[in-house]
Amino acid sequence: MGALGRVLLWLQLCVLTRAAYKIWVPNTDFDTAANWSQNRTPCAGAAVEFPADKMVSVLVREGHSIANMLLPLDGEFILDPGAGFSASDTSSDPDCSAGAPALFLDPDRFSWHDPRLWRSRDAAHGLFFVDAERVPCRHDDAVFPPDASFRVGLGAGAVRVRSIWALGQKYTVNEALTAFLESRAGRLHFHGPGALSVGPEACADPSGCVCGNSEVQPWICAALLQPLGGRCPSAACHDALRPEGQCCDLCGAIVSLTHGAAFDLEQFRARLLRDFLALPQYQGLQIAVSKVPRASRPRDGTGAEADTEVQVVLAETGPETGGAGRLARAILAEVAEHGAALGVLAATVRESGAPVGGGSAAGLEGTGSRAGLAGAVTAALLLLLLATSAGALWLHRSGRLRWKTRDEAAVAPAGAPLGFHNPMFNVAGSVELLLRFHSGVSERLYLCLVWSLLLQGCFSGHVVTGPSSGGQSCPMGTDAFCVTPE
């Protein structure tokens, strides 16, 4: 295919349907410096060596003068107009090492599952994708540029995408794709035990579709972390977050949205980029928006169980922290005000470090106000408990509140139960018990009992009031609170 044909084909790719596509980045071109051992193309008059036990397709764009060449086990050279090889044993480049051959790197080093080797057409400033979605998803088109040679390893897992664009052809039917993969051209460009298939189901849901790479995410993370020895780098924050589809922890915030039928993921993402991320106070943040499986499956506004949610990841990439939390709260406020128009039914937040509050914007209520109200109520209850306990102790010590001593206590009949049953949260019975409580109980234990009554409202099960020395054992259980006097 000539240069004009490749340009026309590339223009055709640019006017594809709205279906997302991922573009393969690395190549096996002769003129790409990264493909050679010294990170430079062979010098004039240099010896050239390809791996003797490998298969490779190599595109040559320019003319090269070489001393000799060791060819691969199987392969092909694709020559652009004017490209070729000539023999020469001298070099005019003083930077070339005499006698050191130029080694072509292993062409099998590129894995389909490596997120670093793909780029998305939808790439924009401030936008990123979680690691599992950087590799082609089930509804994506995988594009191998027609103006470069390539070789990709399929790994051990099954790979399914919407279509494959390779060598100027688009494959949307498994029979045609299988025939290509089994041909010599297919074996030169694709290798490995993995099964590659296509399914022409585009994502027709405006709210987005789940990527579908969860089963191969272990391979994705292994390929991504291979240069780091398989270990994630330490996050630069406490209580770091790991979003769905991400291989390692990150600092920032996660906003989880429960959506309705009116939600449009592409419009919502564009709104966030335009109205929020472009503001100066949010510089240094990156955002990822996608539909993911929901772990807890709550019910949506129609009463049906929602098994997916929209995940908005706000990642802090700069030295300053706190911007992700501020943006998360701004998104919650936006949902609280315009949730019905956006098609958002509820929103929750998780933030690295100190939590934002974890509230919900369901029903168009602001999370911040609800969290503040809950904190105020909790503080008031604690103050009430403290005042009640202090008042009871003061009344007892001043003599205004007393109970019978051991000598005044009535002797219980033989065989009579040493407690009472309070299954229906009979608070009055519990208060009566306090007024008749055995004198052997210390004031400290008495105060603890007051706290328990106020916190729980009652004792469930039986409360033992007699001494434990008489052979009676506390009927402790999961529904019992047992107190033994000193």
Secondary structure per residue as TSV (DSSP state, phi and psi in degrees):
chain	resnum	aa	ss	phi	psi
A	1	M	-	360.0	130.1
A	2	G	-	-75.1	175.0
A	3	A	H	-63.5	-38.6
A	4	L	H	-64.3	-41.1
A	5	G	H	-63.5	-38.7
A	6	R	H	-67.1	-37.8
A	7	V	H	-64.8	-43.8
A	8	L	H	-63.5	-39.8
A	9	L	H	-65.4	-40.9
A	10	W	H	-64.5	-37.1
A	11	L	H	-64.7	-34.8
A	12	Q	H	-64.8	-39.0
A	13	L	H	-64.2	-33.3
A	14	C	H	-72.0	-15.1
A	15	V	T	-111.1	31.9
A	16	L	-	-65.8	172.5
A	17	T	-	-65.4	179.1
A	18	R	S	-67.1	-9.3
A	19	A	S	-58.8	133.6
A	20	A	-	-69.7	150.5
A	21	Y	E	-139.1	149.8
A	22	K	E	-109.2	138.2
A	23	I	E	-109.6	129.9
A	24	W	E	-71.7	131.4
A	25	V	-	-95.3	-53.1
A	26	P	-	-71.6	163.8
A	27	N	-	-143.2	173.6
A	28	T	-	-117.1	34.6
A	29	D	-	-69.2	145.4
A	30	F	T	-64.7	-33.9
A	31	D	T	-92.1	12.8
A	32	T	-	-94.6	117.0
A	33	A	G	-60.5	-33.1
A	34	A	G	-67.2	-11.1
A	35	N	G	-87.9	1.3
A	36	W	B	-118.0	153.5
A	37	S	T	-62.0	-34.4
A	38	Q	T	-96.2	15.1
A	39	N	S	55.1	38.8
A	40	R	S	-157.7	152.1
A	41	T	-	-70.8	158.6
A	42	P	-	-60.0	138.9
A	43	C	-	-72.2	160.7
A	44	A	T	-62.6	131.6
A	45	G	T	82.2	6.4
A	46	A	E	-85.3	156.8
A	47	A	E	-84.7	139.0
A	48	V	E	-118.4	132.0
A	49	E	E	-129.2	128.0
A	50	F	-	-101.4	152.1
A	51	P	-	-56.2	125.4
A	52	A	T	-70.2	-21.1
A	53	D	T	-109.0	21.1
A	54	K	-	-118.0	162.2
A	55	M	E	-110.4	140.2
A	56	V	E	-160.4	145.9
A	57	S	E	-109.9	128.0
A	58	V	E	-125.3	125.3
A	59	L	E	-92.9	129.4
A	60	V	E	-112.9	121.3
A	61	R	-	-99.2	-25.5
A	62	E	S	-127.3	174.0
A	63	G	E	-86.2	141.8
A	64	H	E	-134.9	139.6
A	65	S	E	-107.0	119.2
A	66	I	E	-131.1	158.9
A	67	A	E	-82.2	-46.8
A	68	N	E	-160.1	168.6
A	69	M	E	-143.2	130.7
A	70	L	E	-97.6	115.6
A	71	L	-	-83.4	158.6
A	72	P	-	-74.8	175.0
A	73	L	S	-58.9	-46.5
A	74	D	E	-148.4	142.3
A	75	G	E	178.8	-175.2
A	76	E	E	-151.7	148.8
A	77	F	E	-111.8	125.7
A	78	I	E	-105.9	115.7
A	79	L	E	-100.7	124.6
A	80	D	-	-70.9	160.7
A	81	P	T	-55.3	128.3
A	82	G	T	88.3	-8.0
A	83	A	-	-87.1	155.6
A	84	G	E	167.2	-174.6
A	85	F	E	-127.3	145.2
A	86	S	E	-133.7	157.2
A	87	A	E	-91.8	135.1
A	88	S	-	-160.9	138.6
A	89	D	-	-112.1	12.0
A	90	T	-	-123.6	152.5
A	91	S	-	-130.1	136.8
A	92	S	-	-97.8	1.7
A	93	D	-	-92.6	114.6
A	94	P	T	-68.3	-16.3
A	95	D	T	-82.4	-9.7
A	96	C	S	-82.1	135.1
A	97	S	-	-80.5	128.6
A	98	A	T	-67.4	128.6
A	99	G	T	82.0	-7.8
A	100	A	-	-87.7	117.1
A	101	P	-	-73.0	153.2
A	102	A	E	-89.1	118.1
A	103	L	E	-100.1	123.9
A	104	F	B	-76.8	127.0
A	105	L	-	-68.6	161.8
A	106	D	-	-55.6	116.1
A	107	P	G	-72.0	-12.7
A	108	D	G	-86.4	8.7
A	109	R	G	-80.3	-8.0
A	110	F	-	-95.7	122.5
A	111	S	B	-108.2	139.5
A	112	W	T	-55.2	-36.6
A	113	H	T	-83.4	3.1
A	114	D	-	-84.1	112.9
A	115	P	G	-62.8	-23.4
A	116	R	G	-70.4	-14.2
A	117	L	G	-98.2	6.4
A	118	W	E	-125.5	152.8
A	119	R	E	-136.4	152.5
A	120	S	E	-100.4	147.0
A	121	R	T	-64.5	-27.6
A	122	D	T	-84.4	10.8
A	123	A	-	-60.7	134.4
A	124	A	-	-147.5	162.2
A	125	H	T	-62.5	127.5
A	126	G	T	85.6	-4.6
A	127	L	B	-104.5	136.3
A	128	F	-	-139.8	172.1
A	129	F	-	-123.6	143.8
A	130	V	-	-63.2	158.6
A	131	D	H	-56.9	-42.4
A	132	A	H	-64.9	-24.5
A	133	E	H	-96.1	-0.5
A	134	R	H	-78.4	-22.6
A	135	V	S	-89.5	148.7
A	136	P	-	-52.0	131.1
A	137	C	-	-88.0	177.3
A	138	R	T	-62.6	-30.5
A	139	H	T	-100.0	10.8
A	140	D	-	-95.6	157.9
A	141	D	E	-96.1	126.7
A	142	A	E	-94.8	120.2
A	143	V	E	-115.6	125.6
A	144	F	-	-107.6	111.8
A	145	P	-	-52.6	136.5
A	146	P	T	-75.0	-11.0
A	147	D	T	-99.6	25.3
A	148	A	S	-152.1	150.1
A	149	S	-	-88.6	156.9
A	150	F	-	-155.9	164.1
A	151	R	-	-151.4	128.8
A	152	V	E	-133.0	134.5
A	153	G	E	-91.4	131.3
A	154	L	-	-86.7	-7.5
A	155	G	-	71.0	-159.5
A	156	A	S	-101.9	-17.1
A	157	G	S	-91.7	173.9
A	158	A	E	-84.9	138.1
A	159	V	E	-121.2	127.4
A	160	R	E	-133.7	128.5
A	161	V	E	-134.9	174.6
A	162	R	S	-72.0	-43.1
A	163	S	E	-158.1	162.8
A	164	I	E	-122.6	126.9
A	165	W	E	-108.1	115.0
A	166	A	E	-149.7	135.5
A	167	L	T	53.7	38.6
A	168	G	T	81.0	7.5
A	169	Q	E	-123.0	147.8
A	170	K	E	-109.6	127.4
A	171	Y	E	-112.1	116.9
A	172	T	-	-120.7	-3.1
A	173	V	S	-121.0	134.2
A	174	N	H	-63.0	-33.9
A	175	E	H	-63.0	-44.6
A	176	A	H	-68.1	-39.0
A	177	L	H	-66.3	-41.9
A	178	T	H	-62.3	-42.0
A	179	A	H	-61.9	-39.2
A	180	F	H	-66.6	-45.1
A	181	L	H	-63.5	-29.3
A	182	E	H	-85.4	-9.8
A	183	S	S	-78.0	169.2
A	184	R	H	-63.8	-41.1
A	185	A	H	-62.4	-39.4
A	186	G	H	-65.6	-40.1
A	187	R	H	-70.1	-27.8
A	188	L	H	-71.7	-27.3
A	189	H	H	-105.4	-26.0
A	190	F	E	-127.4	136.3
A	191	H	E	-147.1	167.3
A	192	G	S	108.1	164.3
A	193	P	S	-79.3	-9.5
A	194	G	-	-64.2	150.5
A	195	A	E	-99.0	120.0
A	196	L	E	-103.6	126.2
A	197	S	E	-139.5	163.1
A	198	V	E	-126.2	152.7
A	199	G	-	-146.9	116.1
A	200	P	-	-77.5	42.7
A	201	E	-	-99.1	105.4
A	202	A	-	-78.8	158.3
A	203	C	-	-77.8	109.7
A	204	A	-	-99.5	1.1
A	205	D	-	-89.1	118.5
A	206	P	T	-59.9	-25.2
A	207	S	T	-79.2	-0.2
A	208	G	-	97.9	169.2
A	209	C	-	-130.2	148.4
A	210	V	-	-66.3	139.0
A	211	C	-	-59.6	-46.2
A	212	G	-	90.3	15.6
A	213	N	-	-100.6	15.1
A	214	S	T	-63.6	-33.9
A	215	E	T	-69.8	-30.9
A	216	V	T	-100.4	6.3
A	217	Q	H	-60.2	-35.8
A	218	P	H	-57.1	-39.2
A	219	W	H	-70.2	-36.8
A	220	I	H	-62.0	-46.9
A	221	C	H	-67.9	-37.7
A	222	A	H	-62.5	-42.2
A	223	A	H	-67.9	-38.7
A	224	L	H	-67.3	-39.2
A	225	L	H	-93.8	0.3
A	226	Q	G	-57.4	-41.6
A	227	P	G	-66.2	-18.8
A	228	L	G	-99.2	15.1
A	229	G	T	74.9	18.7
A	230	G	T	81.9	6.6
A	231	R	-	-114.0	142.5
A	232	C	-	-75.6	141.8
A	233	P	-	-68.3	152.7
A	234	S	-	-69.1	134.8
A	235	A	-	-72.2	148.3
A	236	A	S	-89.5	36.3
A	237	C	S	-158.8	160.3
A	238	H	S	-81.7	152.8
A	239	D	S	52.4	48.7
A	240	A	-	-64.6	157.7
A	241	L	B	-106.7	151.2
A	242	R	-	-127.2	99.5
A	243	P	-	-65.8	161.5
A	244	E	T	-60.9	126.8
A	245	G	T	91.1	-3.3
A	246	Q	-	-98.1	143.0
A	247	C	S	-83.0	-32.9
A	248	C	S	-130.5	164.1
A	249	D	-	-69.7	154.0
A	250	L	B	-142.2	165.4
A	251	C	S	-101.3	137.5
A	252	G	E	150.2	-135.1
A	253	A	E	-151.0	156.8
A	254	I	E	-127.3	123.9
A	255	V	E	-106.6	121.7
A	256	S	E	-105.7	125.7
A	257	L	E	-112.4	130.5
A	258	T	E	-95.3	124.1
A	259	H	E	-117.3	163.0
A	260	G	-	-108.2	-168.2
A	261	A	T	-69.3	-21.8
A	262	A	T	-85.1	-2.6
A	263	F	-	-75.0	135.7
A	264	D	-	-122.8	112.9
A	265	L	H	-65.7	-43.4
A	266	E	H	-63.6	-41.6
A	267	Q	H	-67.7	-38.3
A	268	F	H	-66.5	-42.0
A	269	R	H	-62.0	-45.0
A	270	A	H	-63.2	-35.6
A	271	R	H	-65.1	-42.3
A	272	L	H	-64.1	-42.7
A	273	L	I	-66.4	-39.2
A	274	R	I	-79.2	-45.7
A	275	D	I	-93.5	-16.0
A	276	F	I	-123.3	-58.1
A	277	L	I	-67.2	-20.6
A	278	A	T	-78.4	-10.4
A	279	L	S	-74.8	148.0
A	280	P	G	-60.0	-34.2
A	281	Q	G	-71.0	-11.1
A	282	Y	G	-111.5	14.8
A	283	Q	T	-65.8	142.5
A	284	G	T	93.2	-2.6
A	285	L	E	-101.3	150.4
A	286	Q	E	-124.5	150.8
A	287	I	E	-130.2	140.3
A	288	A	E	-129.2	131.5
A	289	V	E	-129.0	123.5
A	290	S	E	-161.6	162.2
A	291	K	E	-90.0	133.7
A	292	V	E	-134.2	160.5
A	293	P	E	-64.8	144.0
A	294	R	-	-96.0	135.0
A	295	A	S	-76.0	-40.2
A	296	S	S	-96.9	-13.9
A	297	R	-	54.2	59.9
A	298	P	-	-75.5	171.7
A	299	R	B	-88.9	144.1
A	300	D	-	-86.9	-170.5
A	301	G	T	-65.9	-21.4
A	302	T	T	-89.8	-2.3
A	303	G	S	93.7	-8.8
A	304	A	S	-82.3	154.2
A	305	E	B	-75.2	128.2
A	306	A	-	-93.2	119.3
A	307	D	-	-101.4	0.5
A	308	T	E	-134.6	163.2
A	309	E	E	-149.5	165.1
A	310	V	E	-96.5	123.2
A	311	Q	E	-101.6	123.0
A	312	V	E	-111.9	111.4
A	313	V	E	-101.6	125.5
A	314	L	E	-111.8	106.3
A	315	A	E	-103.7	133.1
A	316	E	E	-91.9	118.5
A	317	T	-	-107.7	-13.0
A	318	G	S	-100.3	178.9
A	319	P	S	-70.5	-26.3
A	320	E	-	-78.3	143.0
A	321	T	-	-120.0	163.0
A	322	G	S	101.1	-18.7
A	323	G	H	-65.2	-36.7
A	324	A	H	-64.3	-40.4
A	325	G	H	-64.3	-41.2
A	326	R	H	-64.7	-41.4
A	327	L	H	-67.0	-37.5
A	328	A	H	-61.2	-43.0
A	329	R	H	-67.1	-34.1
A	330	A	H	-65.9	-38.0
A	331	I	H	-66.3	-40.0
A	332	L	H	-61.4	-41.7
A	333	A	H	-64.3	-38.3
A	334	E	H	-63.5	-42.0
A	335	V	H	-66.2	-40.2
A	336	A	H	-63.2	-32.9
A	337	E	H	-89.4	-38.5
A	338	H	H	-122.8	21.9
A	339	G	H	-58.1	-42.2
A	340	A	H	-63.4	-42.5
A	341	A	H	-69.0	-32.9
A	342	L	H	-81.1	-15.2
A	343	G	T	81.8	21.5
A	344	V	E	-101.9	125.8
A	345	L	E	-92.6	-32.8
A	346	A	E	-158.2	158.1
A	347	A	E	-147.7	135.2
A	348	T	E	-128.1	159.0
A	349	V	E	-131.6	139.6
A	350	R	E	-125.3	139.3
A	351	E	E	-132.2	139.1
A	352	S	S	-65.9	148.1
A	353	G	S	76.8	-135.7
A	354	A	S	-66.7	133.1
A	355	P	-	-70.0	148.3
A	356	V	-	-68.6	-33.7
A	357	G	-	147.1	-20.6
A	358	G	-	63.7	18.4
A	359	G	-	-76.0	177.9
A	360	S	-	-121.3	144.4
A	361	A	-	-98.0	17.7
A	362	A	G	-60.9	144.0
A	363	G	G	70.9	16.9
A	364	L	G	59.6	39.5
A	365	E	-	-107.2	137.3
A	366	G	-	-72.3	134.4
A	367	T	H	-67.9	-38.7
A	368	G	H	-61.3	-43.0
A	369	S	H	-66.7	-37.5
A	370	R	H	-69.6	-38.8
A	371	A	H	-65.7	-39.6
A	372	G	H	-65.1	-39.3
A	373	L	H	-64.1	-42.4
A	374	A	H	-62.3	-40.2
A	375	G	H	-64.9	-39.8
A	376	A	H	-65.5	-42.0
A	377	V	H	-63.6	-42.2
A	378	T	H	-61.7	-44.1
A	379	A	H	-62.9	-40.0
A	380	A	H	-64.3	-40.4
A	381	L	H	-64.6	-40.7
A	382	L	H	-64.1	-41.5
A	383	L	H	-63.9	-38.4
A	384	L	H	-64.6	-42.5
A	385	L	H	-62.1	-43.8
A	386	L	H	-64.6	-43.2
A	387	A	H	-65.4	-39.5
A	388	T	H	-64.2	-44.8
A	389	S	H	-64.4	-43.7
A	390	A	H	-64.7	-38.7
A	391	G	H	-65.4	-40.4
A	392	A	H	-63.8	-41.3
A	393	L	H	-65.2	-40.2
A	394	W	H	-65.7	-42.0
A	395	L	H	-62.8	-38.6
A	396	H	H	-68.1	-44.4
A	397	R	H	-71.3	-27.6
A	398	S	T	-82.9	-4.5
A	399	G	T	87.1	1.0
A	400	R	S	-81.6	-16.5
A	401	L	S	-129.9	121.3
A	402	R	-	-141.3	162.8
A	403	W	-	-135.5	165.4
A	404	K	-	-64.6	146.7
A	405	T	-	-83.4	179.4
A	406	R	T	-61.4	-39.5
A	407	D	T	-70.1	-29.2
A	408	E	T	-86.0	-12.4
A	409	A	S	-69.8	137.9
A	410	A	-	-71.6	141.3
A	411	V	-	-80.0	128.6
A	412	A	-	-74.1	140.8
A	413	P	-	-59.5	152.6
A	414	A	T	-62.8	136.5
A	415	G	T	81.9	-7.4
A	416	A	-	-72.4	146.0
A	417	P	-	-66.5	142.8
A	418	L	S	-92.0	28.4
A	419	G	S	-161.2	-167.3
A	420	F	-	-143.3	155.0
A	421	H	B	-98.6	129.5
A	422	N	-	-132.7	69.4
A	423	P	T	-78.6	-19.9
A	424	M	T	-107.3	32.3
A	425	F	-	56.1	51.0
A	426	N	-	-79.4	90.7
A	427	V	H	-65.6	-35.3
A	428	A	H	-60.9	-41.2
A	429	G	H	-62.8	-35.6
A	430	S	H	-68.5	-37.6
A	431	V	H	-67.3	-39.6
A	432	E	H	-61.6	-37.5
A	433	L	H	-61.2	-39.3
A	434	L	H	-64.2	-41.2
A	435	L	H	-68.0	-22.9
A	436	R	T	-107.8	16.7
A	437	F	-	-65.6	147.9
A	438	H	-	-60.9	138.3
A	439	S	T	-67.6	-14.9
A	440	G	T	-72.4	-10.4
A	441	V	S	-79.9	130.9
A	442	S	-	-75.0	163.3
A	443	E	H	-62.8	-36.3
A	444	R	H	-64.0	-42.0
A	445	L	H	-67.7	-34.8
A	446	Y	H	-62.1	-43.9
A	447	L	H	-64.0	-38.8
A	448	C	H	-60.8	-37.7
A	449	L	H	-67.4	-39.3
A	450	V	H	-60.8	-45.1
A	451	W	H	-58.1	-43.8
A	452	S	H	-63.5	-40.9
A	453	L	H	-63.1	-43.5
A	454	L	H	-69.2	-35.1
A	455	L	H	-76.5	-40.2
A	456	Q	H	-102.8	-17.9
A	457	G	S	84.9	-20.4
A	458	C	S	-175.6	174.4
A	459	F	-	-103.2	129.7
A	460	S	-	-96.4	146.9
A	461	G	S	84.5	-143.5
A	462	H	B	-113.3	144.7
A	463	V	-	-114.3	117.6
A	464	V	-	-84.7	127.7
A	465	T	-	-113.9	-13.4
A	466	G	S	-84.3	168.0
A	467	P	-	-67.5	149.3
A	468	S	G	-85.7	-0.8
A	469	S	G	-81.3	-10.9
A	470	G	G	-86.1	17.0
A	471	G	S	86.9	-4.9
A	472	Q	-	-81.0	136.3
A	473	S	-	-107.6	149.8
A	474	C	-	-69.3	127.0
A	475	P	-	-77.4	65.7
A	476	M	-	-74.6	146.2
A	477	G	-	-164.5	-173.4
A	478	T	T	-68.7	-20.7
A	479	D	T	-114.4	27.9
A	480	A	-	-129.8	146.8
A	481	F	-	-121.4	116.1
A	482	C	-	-111.0	132.2
A	483	V	-	-124.3	126.3
A	484	T	-	-114.2	125.0
A	485	P	-	-68.1	161.4
A	486	E	-	-69.9	360.0
